[in-house]
Amino acid sequence: MKIALGIHRIGDRSIVNAYLLEDGGEVTIIDAGVPGYYRDIPRELAAMGRTIADVRALILTHGHTDHIGFAERLRHDRQVPVSVHEADAALARGEVPNPAKGYGRTKLGPFLGFLWFTLLRGGLRTPKLQEVATFGDGATLDVPGSPRVILVPGHTPGSAALHVPSWGALFVGDAFATYAVTTGARGPQVAPFTADAAEAVASLARLEEISADLVLPGMARAGRRRPRRPARRTCLSDGSRQPARTDESGGWEPPARRSYRTQSWSSRSPHCGLRS
């Protein structure tokens, strides 16, 4: 599914997202979703005028299984190198347990829907990643698009956002989500399965000076949705508010100057409370 020029999302009905970023005829994949997305890669690449031979790298925003998905198959079958922040390397290889503290608040319908979604796409049988390279905070990666790494710990210790200035894009992984697969709540919020919610909120301050035309989360429902025009702020699941809107393709865009700024997120609240 085309999100913007040079940026596509794998799966037009996805809840868990993987993205294709094209630059100069070469492609970087950002996150690997669930294993079943692998079969969608050739079709989405063809829509960009590219093939699997043009894929140069797979970058993981963190080490959770719903972002590792087809990573090992792509690495083994196509020799595409996979990398993740150094603090999440062991998690990505399955050597340490998931640091998330349970599921948090859940609603049966959305949560069962998420489990069914992942089951149909092989998400309960994610192959372990056998080899993964690492990067550090602040690195500019030598891959198509030249994304710059911004460490945003909280969801996991090595959660990273990837800023691609040439495309005006910020891939935030699960630094925050715009859809909660556990409750069905919509709008910017702390992502489900976050290890440390207070740290996740505090980490958003690291994105304060980042300007981006499009902010792309790891969790968002696909589909064309009309923004809530009468309200200038959208409510989060905990009753707090954030001045933002969801674009028609499932990405999250800020209002006004279209520059993503996080001053409105309060780092003092573990419940993601926002300043008025």
MIDOSE-1310 file (N, C-alpha, C; in nm, 2 decimals, decimal comma, always signed):
residues 276
mkia	+0,08/-0,12/+0,00/+0,00/+0,00/+0,00/+0,09/+0,12/+0,00; +0,07/+0,21/-0,09/+0,15/+0,34/-0,10/+0,11/+0,43/+0,01; +0,21/+0,48/+0,08/+0,18/+0,58/+0,19/+0,22/+0,72/+0,14; +0,33/+0,72/+0,07/+0,38/+0,85/+0,01/+0,48/+0,81/-0,10
lgih	+0,53/+0,91/-0,17/+0,64/+0,89/-0,27/+0,75/+0,82/-0,21; +0,79/+0,70/-0,26/+0,90/+0,62/-0,21/+0,88/+0,54/-0,08; +0,76/+0,55/-0,03/+0,73/+0,47/+0,10/+0,60/+0,39/+0,08; +0,61/+0,26/+0,10/+0,50/+0,17/+0,09/+0,49/+0,09/+0,22
rigd	+0,37/+0,04/+0,25/+0,35/-0,04/+0,36/+0,31/-0,18/+0,31; +0,37/-0,29/+0,37/+0,34/-0,42/+0,33/+0,20/-0,46/+0,40; +0,11/-0,50/+0,32/-0,02/-0,55/+0,37/-0,12/-0,43/+0,37; -0,22/-0,43/+0,29/-0,32/-0,32/+0,28/-0,42/-0,33/+0,39
rsiv	-0,42/-0,44/+0,48/-0,51/-0,45/+0,59/-0,44/-0,48/+0,72; -0,32/-0,43/+0,72/-0,23/-0,46/+0,84/-0,27/-0,39/+0,96; -0,25/-0,45/+1,07/-0,25/-0,39/+1,21/-0,11/-0,37/+1,26; -0,02/-0,47/+1,23/+0,12/-0,46/+1,26/+0,19/-0,42/+1,13
nayl	+0,27/-0,32/+1,13/+0,32/-0,26/+1,01/+0,47/-0,30/+0,97; +0,49/-0,31/+0,85/+0,63/-0,32/+0,79/+0,63/-0,23/+0,67; +0,74/-0,16/+0,65/+0,75/-0,05/+0,55/+0,86/-0,08/+0,45; +0,84/-0,03/+0,33/+0,94/-0,03/+0,22/+0,98/+0,11/+0,19
ledg	+1,11/+0,14/+0,20/+1,16/+0,27/+0,17/+1,25/+0,26/+0,05; +1,22/+0,33/-0,06/+1,30/+0,33/-0,18/+1,38/+0,46/-0,20; +1,50/+0,44/-0,24/+1,59/+0,56/-0,26/+1,69/+0,52/-0,36; +1,69/+0,59/-0,47/+1,79/+0,57/-0,58/+1,78/+0,43/-0,64
gevt	+1,66/+0,38/-0,65/+1,64/+0,24/-0,71/+1,67/+0,13/-0,62; +1,70/+0,16/-0,49/+1,73/+0,05/-0,39/+1,63/+0,07/-0,28; +1,62/-0,04/-0,20/+1,51/-0,05/-0,10/+1,56/-0,09/+0,03; +1,52/-0,02/+0,14/+1,53/-0,07/+0,28/+1,40/-0,11/+0,33
iida	+1,39/-0,22/+0,40/+1,27/-0,26/+0,46/+1,28/-0,22/+0,61; +1,18/-0,16/+0,67/+1,18/-0,12/+0,81/+1,08/-0,20/+0,88; +1,13/-0,29/+0,96/+1,05/-0,39/+1,04/+0,99/-0,50/+0,95; +0,97/-0,62/+1,01/+0,94/-0,73/+0,93/+0,80/-0,79/+0,97
gvpg	+0,72/-0,72/+1,05/+0,59/-0,76/+1,08/+0,58/-0,90/+1,13; +0,49/-0,98/+1,07/+0,47/-1,12/+1,10/+0,52/-1,20/+0,98; +0,55/-1,33/+1,00/+0,61/-1,41/+0,89/+0,53/-1,41/+0,76; +0,40/-1,41/+0,77/+0,32/-1,42/+0,65/+0,33/-1,30/+0,55
yyrd	+0,38/-1,19/+0,60/+0,40/-1,08/+0,52/+0,51/-1,10/+0,41; +0,59/-1,21/+0,43/+0,69/-1,24/+0,33/+0,63/-1,25/+0,19; +0,52/-1,32/+0,18/+0,46/-1,34/+0,05/+0,41/-1,21/-0,02; +0,39/-1,11/+0,06/+0,34/-0,98/+0,01/+0,45/-0,89/-0,04
ipre	+0,58/-0,93/-0,01/+0,69/-0,84/-0,05/+0,70/-0,82/-0,20; +0,70/-0,93/-0,28/+0,72/-0,91/-0,43/+0,61/-0,82/-0,49; +0,48/-0,84/-0,45/+0,38/-0,76/-0,50/+0,39/-0,61/-0,46; +0,43/-0,58/-0,34/+0,45/-0,44/-0,30/+0,57/-0,38/-0,37
laam	+0,68/-0,46/-0,38/+0,79/-0,41/-0,45/+0,76/-0,38/-0,60; +0,68/-0,46/-0,66/+0,64/-0,44/-0,80/+0,56/-0,31/-0,81; +0,48/-0,28/-0,71/+0,40/-0,15/-0,72/+0,50/-0,03/-0,71; +0,62/-0,05/-0,66/+0,72/+0,05/-0,66/+0,81/+0,05/-0,78
grti	+0,79/-0,05/-0,87/+0,88/-0,06/-0,98/+1,01/-0,13/-0,94; +1,01/-0,21/-0,84/+1,13/-0,27/-0,79/+1,11/-0,42/-0,77; +1,21/-0,50/-0,74/+1,21/-0,64/-0,72/+1,28/-0,67/-0,59; +1,27/-0,80/-0,55/+1,34/-0,84/-0,43/+1,49/-0,82/-0,44
advr	+1,54/-0,82/-0,56/+1,69/-0,80/-0,58/+1,73/-0,66/-0,55; +1,64/-0,57/-0,54/+1,67/-0,43/-0,51/+1,67/-0,41/-0,35; +1,64/-0,50/-0,27/+1,63/-0,49/-0,13/+1,78/-0,50/-0,08; +1,82/-0,40/-0,01/+1,96/-0,39/+0,04/+1,97/-0,42/+0,20
alil	+1,86/-0,39/+0,27/+1,87/-0,40/+0,42/+1,74/-0,42/+0,48; +1,73/-0,48/+0,60/+1,62/-0,48/+0,68/+1,66/-0,42/+0,82; +1,59/-0,32/+0,86/+1,62/-0,25/+0,98/+1,51/-0,27/+1,08; +1,54/-0,32/+1,20/+1,43/-0,34/+1,30/+1,43/-0,23/+1,39
thgh	+1,31/-0,17/+1,42/+1,30/-0,07/+1,52/+1,32/-0,12/+1,66; +1,29/-0,25/+1,68/+1,32/-0,31/+1,81/+1,30/-0,47/+1,79; +1,32/-0,54/+1,91/+1,33/-0,68/+1,89/+1,21/-0,77/+1,92; +1,09/-0,71/+1,93/+0,97/-0,79/+1,95/+0,94/-0,88/+1,83
tdhi	+0,88/-0,99/+1,86/+0,85/-1,09/+1,75/+0,76/-1,04/+1,65; +0,67/-0,94/+1,68/+0,58/-0,89/+1,58/+0,65/-0,79/+1,49; +0,78/-0,77/+1,51/+0,86/-0,68/+1,42/+0,97/-0,77/+1,35; +0,99/-0,89/+1,41/+1,09/-0,97/+1,35/+1,04/-1,06/+1,23
gfae	+0,91/-1,11/+1,25/+0,84/-1,17/+1,14/+0,92/-1,25/+1,04; +0,93/-1,19/+0,92/+1,00/-1,26/+0,81/+1,15/-1,23/+0,80; +1,21/-1,17/+0,91/+1,35/-1,13/+0,90/+1,44/-1,25/+0,88; +1,43/-1,36/+0,95/+1,52/-1,47/+0,93/+1,51/-1,53/+0,79
rlrh	+1,39/-1,54/+0,74/+1,37/-1,59/+0,60/+1,43/-1,50/+0,50; +1,42/-1,37/+0,51/+1,48/-1,28/+0,42/+1,63/-1,28/+0,43; +1,68/-1,29/+0,55/+1,82/-1,30/+0,57/+1,88/-1,43/+0,51; +1,81/-1,54/+0,54/+1,86/-1,67/+0,50/+1,85/-1,70/+0,35
drqv	+1,73/-1,66/+0,30/+1,70/-1,70/+0,16/+1,75/-1,59/+0,06; +1,76/-1,47/+0,10/+1,80/-1,36/+0,01/+1,93/-1,29/+0,05; +1,99/-1,33/+0,16/+2,11/-1,28/+0,21/+2,10/-1,12/+0,23; +1,98/-1,08/+0,28/+1,96/-0,94/+0,31/+2,00/-0,92/+0,46
pvsv	+2,10/-0,83/+0,49/+2,14/-0,81/+0,62/+2,03/-0,75/+0,71; +2,03/-0,79/+0,83/+1,93/-0,75/+0,93/+2,00/-0,68/+1,04; +1,95/-0,56/+1,09/+2,02/-0,49/+1,20/+1,92/-0,44/+1,30; +1,96/-0,42/+1,42/+1,88/-0,37/+1,53/+1,97/-0,29/+1,62
head	+1,91/-0,21/+1,71/+1,99/-0,14/+1,81/+2,06/-0,24/+1,90; +2,18/-0,21/+1,94/+2,26/-0,30/+2,02/+2,19/-0,35/+2,15; +2,11/-0,26/+2,21/+2,04/-0,30/+2,33/+1,93/-0,40/+2,31; +1,89/-0,42/+2,19/+1,78/-0,52/+2,16/+1,83/-0,64/+2,08
aala	+1,96/-0,66/+2,06/+2,01/-0,77/+1,98/+1,98/-0,90/+2,04; +2,00/-0,92/+2,17/+1,97/-1,04/+2,24/+1,83/-1,08/+2,23; +1,74/-0,97/+2,25/+1,60/-0,99/+2,24/+1,56/-1,04/+2,10; +1,62/-0,98/+2,00/+1,59/-1,01/+1,86/+1,63/-1,16/+1,83
rgev	+1,73/-1,20/+1,89/+1,78/-1,34/+1,87/+1,71/-1,44/+1,96; +1,62/-1,40/+2,04/+1,54/-1,48/+2,13/+1,62/-1,54/+2,24; +1,73/-1,47/+2,28/+1,82/-1,51/+2,39/+1,77/-1,47/+2,53; +1,68/-1,36/+2,53/+1,63/-1,31/+2,66/+1,48/-1,30/+2,65
pnpa	+1,41/-1,31/+2,76/+1,27/-1,30/+2,75/+1,22/-1,16/+2,72; +1,10/-1,15/+2,67/+1,03/-1,02/+2,64/+1,03/-0,94/+2,77; +1,08/-0,82/+2,77/+1,07/-0,74/+2,89/+0,94/-0,68/+2,93; +0,84/-0,70/+2,84/+0,71/-0,64/+2,86/+0,65/-0,71/+2,99
kgyg	+0,57/-0,63/+3,07/+0,52/-0,68/+3,19/+0,37/-0,72/+3,17; +0,34/-0,83/+3,10/+0,21/-0,87/+3,08/+0,14/-0,80/+2,96; +0,01/-0,81/+2,95/-0,06/-0,75/+2,84/-0,12/-0,62/+2,88; -0,13/-0,58/+3,01/-0,19/-0,46/+3,04/-0,34/-0,47/+3,03
rtkl	-0,41/-0,36/+3,02/-0,56/-0,36/+3,00/-0,59/-0,42/+2,87; -0,69/-0,51/+2,86/-0,73/-0,57/+2,74/-0,88/-0,57/+2,73; -0,93/-0,57/+2,60/-1,07/-0,60/+2,57/-1,07/-0,72/+2,48; -1,16/-0,81/+2,52/-1,16/-0,94/+2,46/-1,17/-0,94/+2,30
gpfl	-1,26/-0,86/+2,25/-1,28/-0,86/+2,10/-1,16/-0,81/+2,03; -1,10/-0,69/+2,06/-0,98/-0,65/+1,98/-0,86/-0,74/+2,00; -0,85/-0,79/+2,13/-0,73/-0,88/+2,15/-0,74/-1,01/+2,08; -0,86/-1,07/+2,08/-0,88/-1,20/+2,00/-0,86/-1,17/+1,85
gflw	-0,91/-1,05/+1,81/-0,89/-1,02/+1,67/-0,74/-1,01/+1,63; -0,66/-0,95/+1,72/-0,52/-0,94/+1,70/-0,45/-1,08/+1,70; -0,49/-1,17/+1,79/-0,44/-1,30/+1,79/-0,47/-1,38/+1,67; -0,60/-1,36/+1,62/-0,64/-1,43/+1,50/-0,57/-1,38/+1,38
ftll	-0,55/-1,25/+1,37/-0,47/-1,18/+1,27/-0,33/-1,24/+1,26; -0,26/-1,25/+1,37/-0,13/-1,30/+1,37/-0,12/-1,45/+1,34; -0,22/-1,52/+1,39/-0,23/-1,67/+1,37/-0,23/-1,70/+1,22; -0,32/-1,62/+1,15/-0,34/-1,65/+1,01/-0,21/-1,61/+0,93
rggl	-0,13/-1,53/+0,98/-0,01/-1,49/+0,91/+0,12/-1,54/+0,98; +0,11/-1,65/+1,05/+0,22/-1,72/+1,10/+0,29/-1,66/+1,22; +0,22/-1,56/+1,29/+0,28/-1,49/+1,40/+0,30/-1,57/+1,52; +0,24/-1,69/+1,53/+0,27/-1,77/+1,65/+0,39/-1,86/+1,63
rtpk	+0,45/-1,86/+1,51/+0,56/-1,94/+1,48/+0,67/-1,86/+1,41; +0,71/-1,75/+1,48/+0,81/-1,66/+1,42/+0,95/-1,73/+1,43; +1,02/-1,75/+1,32/+1,15/-1,81/+1,32/+1,25/-1,72/+1,40; +1,34/-1,78/+1,48/+1,44/-1,71/+1,55/+1,54/-1,65/+1,45
lqev	+1,58/-1,53/+1,48/+1,68/-1,46/+1,40/+1,81/-1,51/+1,44; +1,88/-1,57/+1,35/+2,01/-1,64/+1,38/+2,13/-1,54/+1,38; +2,12/-1,44/+1,29/+2,23/-1,34/+1,28/+2,17/-1,20/+1,27; +2,22/-1,11/+1,35/+2,18/-0,97/+1,34/+2,29/-0,88/+1,37
atfg	+2,31/-0,78/+1,28/+2,41/-0,67/+1,31/+2,34/-0,57/+1,40; +2,43/-0,48/+1,46/+2,38/-0,38/+1,55/+2,42/-0,24/+1,51; +2,35/-0,14/+1,56/+2,38/+0,00/+1,55/+2,36/+0,07/+1,68; +2,42/+0,19/+1,69/+2,41/+0,26/+1,81/+2,32/+0,39/+1,79
dgat	+2,29/+0,46/+1,90/+2,22/+0,58/+1,90/+2,29/+0,69/+1,82; +2,22/+0,76/+1,74/+2,28/+0,87/+1,66/+2,35/+0,83/+1,53; +2,35/+0,70/+1,50/+2,42/+0,65/+1,38/+2,33/+0,69/+1,26; +2,40/+0,72/+1,15/+2,33/+0,73/+1,02/+2,37/+0,61/+0,94
ldvp	+2,27/+0,53/+0,91/+2,29/+0,39/+0,86/+2,32/+0,40/+0,71; +2,42/+0,32/+0,67/+2,46/+0,31/+0,53/+2,37/+0,21/+0,45; +2,24/+0,25/+0,44/+2,14/+0,18/+0,37/+2,06/+0,28/+0,29; +1,98/+0,23/+0,19/+1,90/+0,32/+0,11/+1,81/+0,41/+0,20
gspr	+1,81/+0,54/+0,18/+1,74/+0,63/+0,26/+1,82/+0,70/+0,37; +1,93/+0,63/+0,41/+2,03/+0,69/+0,51/+1,95/+0,73/+0,64; +1,87/+0,64/+0,70/+1,80/+0,68/+0,82/+1,90/+0,70/+0,93; +1,86/+0,80/+1,02/+1,94/+0,84/+1,14/+1,87/+0,77/+1,26
vilv	+1,94/+0,71/+1,34/+1,89/+0,64/+1,46/+1,87/+0,73/+1,58; +1,75/+0,72/+1,64/+1,72/+0,80/+1,76/+1,67/+0,70/+1,86; +1,75/+0,67/+1,96/+1,72/+0,57/+2,07/+1,60/+0,63/+2,15; +1,49/+0,55/+2,16/+1,37/+0,59/+2,24/+1,33/+0,47/+2,33
pght	+1,41/+0,44/+2,43/+1,39/+0,33/+2,52/+1,26/+0,34/+2,60; +1,20/+0,23/+2,63/+1,08/+0,23/+2,71/+1,00/+0,11/+2,67; +0,96/+0,11/+2,54/+0,89/-0,01/+2,49/+0,97/-0,13/+2,50; +1,10/-0,12/+2,46/+1,20/-0,21/+2,49/+1,33/-0,13/+2,52
pgsa	+1,43/-0,19/+2,57/+1,55/-0,11/+2,60/+1,62/-0,05/+2,48; +1,60/-0,12/+2,36/+1,67/-0,08/+2,24/+1,57/-0,03/+2,13; +1,46/+0,02/+2,17/+1,36/+0,07/+2,08/+1,42/+0,20/+2,01; +1,41/+0,21/+1,88/+1,47/+0,31/+1,80/+1,37/+0,37/+1,70
alhv	+1,38/+0,50/+1,69/+1,31/+0,57/+1,58/+1,41/+0,59/+1,47; +1,36/+0,60/+1,35/+1,45/+0,61/+1,23/+1,40/+0,74/+1,15; +1,48/+0,84/+1,15/+1,45/+0,96/+1,08/+1,51/+0,96/+0,94; +1,43/+0,98/+0,84/+1,47/+0,99/+0,70/+1,44/+1,13/+0,65
pswg	+1,54/+1,22/+0,67/+1,51/+1,36/+0,63/+1,48/+1,38/+0,48; +1,54/+1,30/+0,39/+1,52/+1,32/+0,25/+1,38/+1,29/+0,21; +1,31/+1,21/+0,28/+1,17/+1,18/+0,25/+1,07/+1,25/+0,36; +1,13/+1,32/+0,45/+1,04/+1,39/+0,55/+0,97/+1,28/+0,63
alfv	+1,03/+1,17/+0,66/+0,96/+1,06/+0,73/+1,03/+1,03/+0,86; +0,95/+0,99/+0,96/+1,00/+0,94/+1,09/+0,93/+0,81/+1,12; +1,00/+0,70/+1,12/+0,95/+0,57/+1,15/+0,97/+0,55/+1,30; +0,86/+0,54/+1,38/+0,88/+0,54/+1,52/+0,87/+0,40/+1,58
gdaf	+0,84/+0,30/+1,50/+0,83/+0,16/+1,56/+0,71/+0,16/+1,66; +0,74/+0,11/+1,78/+0,64/+0,12/+1,89/+0,68/+0,22/+2,00; +0,75/+0,32/+1,96/+0,78/+0,43/+2,06/+0,64/+0,49/+2,10; +0,55/+0,49/+2,01/+0,41/+0,51/+2,05/+0,33/+0,44/+1,94
atya	+0,20/+0,42/+1,97/+0,11/+0,35/+1,87/-0,01/+0,44/+1,84; -0,07/+0,42/+1,73/-0,19/+0,49/+1,69/-0,31/+0,39/+1,70; -0,29/+0,27/+1,73/-0,39/+0,17/+1,75/-0,35/+0,07/+1,85; -0,43/+0,04/+1,95/-0,39/-0,06/+2,06/-0,46/-0,19/+2,02
vttg	-0,37/-0,29/+1,99/-0,43/-0,42/+1,95/-0,49/-0,49/+2,07; -0,46/-0,45/+2,19/-0,52/-0,51/+2,31/-0,65/-0,46/+2,35; -0,68/-0,33/+2,31/-0,81/-0,27/+2,35/-0,89/-0,21/+2,24; -0,83/-0,19/+2,12/-0,90/-0,13/+2,01/-0,90/+0,02/+2,02
argp	-0,83/+0,08/+2,12/-0,83/+0,23/+2,13/-0,75/+0,28/+2,02; -0,79/+0,40/+1,96/-0,73/+0,47/+1,85/-0,67/+0,60/+1,90; -0,57/+0,65/+1,82/-0,51/+0,77/+1,86/-0,37/+0,75/+1,92; -0,28/+0,85/+1,92/-0,15/+0,83/+1,97/-0,15/+0,79/+2,12
qvap	-0,08/+0,69/+2,16/-0,08/+0,64/+2,29/+0,04/+0,55/+2,31; +0,07/+0,52/+2,44/+0,18/+0,43/+2,47/+0,14/+0,29/+2,41; +0,23/+0,23/+2,34/+0,20/+0,11/+2,27/+0,18/-0,01/+2,36; +0,09/-0,10/+2,33/+0,08/-0,23/+2,41/+0,21/-0,30/+2,42
ftad	+0,22/-0,38/+2,52/+0,34/-0,46/+2,55/+0,47/-0,38/+2,58; +0,45/-0,26/+2,63/+0,56/-0,17/+2,66/+0,62/-0,21/+2,80; +0,75/-0,22/+2,80/+0,82/-0,27/+2,93/+0,81/-0,16/+3,03; +0,83/-0,03/+3,00/+0,84/+0,08/+3,10/+0,77/+0,20/+3,04
aaea	+0,64/+0,22/+3,07/+0,56/+0,32/+3,01/+0,61/+0,46/+3,05; +0,66/+0,48/+3,17/+0,71/+0,61/+3,21/+0,84/+0,65/+3,12; +0,92/+0,55/+3,10/+1,04/+0,57/+3,02/+1,01/+0,60/+2,88; +0,90/+0,52/+2,83/+0,86/+0,54/+2,69/+0,81/+0,68/+2,67
vasl	+0,74/+0,74/+2,76/+0,69/+0,88/+2,75/+0,80/+0,97/+2,76; +0,89/+0,95/+2,85/+1,01/+1,04/+2,87/+1,09/+1,04/+2,74; +1,10/+0,93/+2,67/+1,19/+0,92/+2,55/+1,14/+1,00/+2,44; +1,01/+1,03/+2,44/+0,96/+1,11/+2,33/+1,02/+1,25/+2,32
arle	+1,07/+1,30/+2,43/+1,14/+1,43/+2,43/+1,26/+1,42/+2,34; +1,31/+1,31/+2,31/+1,43/+1,30/+2,22/+1,39/+1,33/+2,08; +1,26/+1,33/+2,05/+1,21/+1,36/+1,92/+1,16/+1,50/+1,90; +1,18/+1,59/+2,00/+1,13/+1,72/+2,01/+1,17/+1,80/+1,88
eisa	+1,29/+1,80/+1,84/+1,34/+1,88/+1,74/+1,33/+1,82/+1,60; +1,27/+1,70/+1,59/+1,26/+1,63/+1,46/+1,14/+1,69/+1,38; +1,17/+1,73/+1,26/+1,06/+1,77/+1,17/+1,03/+1,66/+1,07; +0,91/+1,63/+1,05/+0,88/+1,52/+0,96/+0,74/+1,55/+0,90
dlvl	+0,73/+1,52/+0,77/+0,60/+1,54/+0,71/+0,51/+1,42/+0,74; +0,57/+1,31/+0,77/+0,49/+1,19/+0,80/+0,55/+1,11/+0,91; +0,48/+1,07/+1,01/+0,52/+0,99/+1,12/+0,46/+0,85/+1,11; +0,54/+0,75/+1,10/+0,49/+0,61/+1,07/+0,51/+0,52/+1,19
pgma	+0,40/+0,48/+1,25/+0,41/+0,39/+1,37/+0,41/+0,24/+1,33; +0,45/+0,16/+1,43/+0,45/+0,02/+1,40/+0,31/-0,05/+1,42; +0,22/+0,02/+1,49/+0,09/-0,03/+1,51/-0,01/+0,07/+1,47; -0,09/+0,04/+1,36/-0,20/+0,13/+1,32/-0,29/+0,05/+1,23
ragr	-0,42/+0,08/+1,24/-0,51/+0,01/+1,15/-0,50/+0,08/+1,01; -0,51/-0,01/+0,91/-0,51/+0,04/+0,77/-0,65/+0,09/+0,74; -0,67/+0,16/+0,63/-0,80/+0,21/+0,59/-0,80/+0,36/+0,58; -0,90/+0,41/+0,51/-0,91/+0,55/+0,49/-1,01/+0,61/+0,59
rrpr	-0,95/+0,69/+0,68/-1,03/+0,75/+0,79/-1,03/+0,90/+0,78; -1,15/+0,96/+0,80/-1,16/+1,10/+0,80/-1,11/+1,16/+0,93; -1,02/+1,26/+0,93/-0,98/+1,32/+1,06/-1,10/+1,38/+1,13; -1,09/+1,39/+1,26/-1,19/+1,46/+1,34/-1,18/+1,61/+1,33
rpar	-1,25/+1,67/+1,24/-1,22/+1,81/+1,21/-1,27/+1,91/+1,32; -1,38/+1,88/+1,39/-1,42/+1,98/+1,49/-1,32/+2,00/+1,60; -1,26/+1,89/+1,64/-1,17/+1,89/+1,76/-1,02/+1,91/+1,71; -0,96/+2,00/+1,78/-0,82/+2,02/+1,75/-0,73/+1,92/+1,82
rtcl	-0,78/+1,85/+1,92/-0,70/+1,75/+1,99/-0,77/+1,62/+1,99; -0,70/+1,51/+1,97/-0,76/+1,38/+1,98/-0,73/+1,31/+2,11; -0,83/+1,24/+2,16/-0,82/+1,18/+2,30/-0,75/+1,05/+2,29; -0,67/+1,03/+2,39/-0,60/+0,91/+2,41/-0,68/+0,81/+2,49
sdgs	-0,64/+0,69/+2,50/-0,72/+0,59/+2,57/-0,73/+0,62/+2,72; -0,64/+0,70/+2,78/-0,64/+0,73/+2,92/-0,71/+0,86/+2,95; -0,77/+0,92/+2,85/-0,84/+1,05/+2,87/-0,76/+1,17/+2,84; -0,62/+1,16/+2,82/-0,54/+1,27/+2,79/-0,56/+1,31/+2,64
rqpa	-0,49/+1,42/+2,60/-0,52/+1,46/+2,46/-0,39/+1,50/+2,39; -0,39/+1,48/+2,26/-0,27/+1,51/+2,18/-0,31/+1,58/+2,05; -0,25/+1,69/+2,02/-0,29/+1,76/+1,90/-0,23/+1,69/+1,77; -0,31/+1,60/+1,72/-0,26/+1,53/+1,60/-0,38/+1,47/+1,53
rtde	-0,34/+1,41/+1,41/-0,45/+1,34/+1,34/-0,39/+1,22/+1,27; -0,47/+1,13/+1,24/-0,43/+1,01/+1,16/-0,45/+1,03/+1,01; -0,35/+1,01/+0,93/-0,38/+1,03/+0,79/-0,45/+0,92/+0,73; -0,49/+0,93/+0,60/-0,58/+0,84/+0,54/-0,52/+0,70/+0,51
sggw	-0,39/+0,70/+0,52/-0,32/+0,57/+0,49/-0,28/+0,50/+0,62; -0,31/+0,55/+0,74/-0,27/+0,49/+0,86/-0,15/+0,55/+0,93; -0,07/+0,63/+0,86/+0,04/+0,70/+0,93/-0,02/+0,81/+1,02; +0,07/+0,87/+1,10/+0,02/+0,97/+1,20/+0,09/+1,10/+1,16
eppa	+0,01/+1,20/+1,13/+0,06/+1,33/+1,09/+0,02/+1,44/+1,19; +0,12/+1,52/+1,22/+0,09/+1,64/+1,31/+0,01/+1,74/+1,23; -0,05/+1,84/+1,30/-0,13/+1,94/+1,24/-0,04/+2,06/+1,20; -0,10/+2,17/+1,15/-0,04/+2,30/+1,13/+0,08/+2,29/+1,04
rrsy	+0,20/+2,31/+1,10/+0,32/+2,32/+1,02/+0,37/+2,18/+0,98; +0,30/+2,07/+1,01/+0,34/+1,94/+0,97/+0,48/+1,90/+1,02; +0,51/+1,96/+1,14/+0,64/+1,93/+1,20/+0,61/+1,86/+1,33; +0,66/+1,74/+1,34/+0,64/+1,65/+1,46/+0,71/+1,71/+1,58
rtqs	+0,64/+1,75/+1,68/+0,71/+1,81/+1,80/+0,64/+1,75/+1,92; +0,72/+1,70/+2,02/+0,66/+1,63/+2,13/+0,66/+1,71/+2,26; +0,67/+1,84/+2,25/+0,66/+1,92/+2,37/+0,53/+1,89/+2,45; +0,42/+1,85/+2,38/+0,30/+1,84/+2,44/+0,29/+1,71/+2,52
wssr	+0,38/+1,61/+2,50/+0,39/+1,49/+2,58/+0,45/+1,52/+2,71; +0,39/+1,49/+2,82/+0,45/+1,51/+2,95/+0,54/+1,39/+3,00; +0,67/+1,42/+3,02/+0,76/+1,31/+3,06/+0,74/+1,28/+3,21; +0,66/+1,36/+3,28/+0,64/+1,34/+3,42/+0,54/+1,24/+3,45
sphc	+0,45/+1,20/+3,36/+0,34/+1,12/+3,38/+0,36/+0,98/+3,33; +0,36/+0,87/+3,41/+0,37/+0,74/+3,36/+0,25/+0,69/+3,28; +0,14/+0,77/+3,29/+0,02/+0,74/+3,21/+0,01/+0,82/+3,09; +0,12/+0,88/+3,04/+0,12/+0,95/+2,91/+0,03/+1,07/+2,92
glrs	+0,02/+1,14/+3,03/-0,06/+1,26/+3,05/+0,01/+1,37/+2,96; -0,07/+1,46/+2,91/-0,02/+1,56/+2,82/-0,05/+1,70/+2,87; +0,04/+1,79/+2,85/+0,03/+1,92/+2,89/-0,08/+1,99/+2,81; -0,16/+2,07/+2,86/-0,27/+2,14/+2,79/-0,21/+2,26/+2,71
